[in-house]
Amino acid sequence: MSESETKPAAPAGDDAAVVAGRGAIFIGFAKIFFMLSGSVQQIVLPRLIAAAQYGLMLAPADADASVRADLTAAPAGTPCSPPL
C-alpha cells in the first residue's frame, strides 16, 4: 500500500454508538416484521386451506418450535421445557 492510499479509519466512539443504535433499530424493525408476518399466517392460512391441512402443517411446526426454543435458551441457562 502506498502512502497516498489510506486505510479507512475505525469509527470513533460517537460513530460507533450511532452504528450500534442503527443496528438496534434494524433489529427492532425485523422483530416487528416477523411478528406481523407470523400473525398474518395465523389469521389468513386457516381461511385459505382446509382445517385438516392447517392442522397437518402445525404439528411439525410446533415440534420444531419446541426444539428451537430449547436450543436458543440453553446458552442462557434457562430451561424452556421440563426435563425428561
Secondary structure, 3 states (H helix, E strand, C coil): CCCCCCCCCCCCHHHHHHHHHHHHHHHHHHHHHHHHHHHHHHHHHHHHCCHHHHHHHHHHHHHHHHHHHHHHHHHHCCCCCCCC
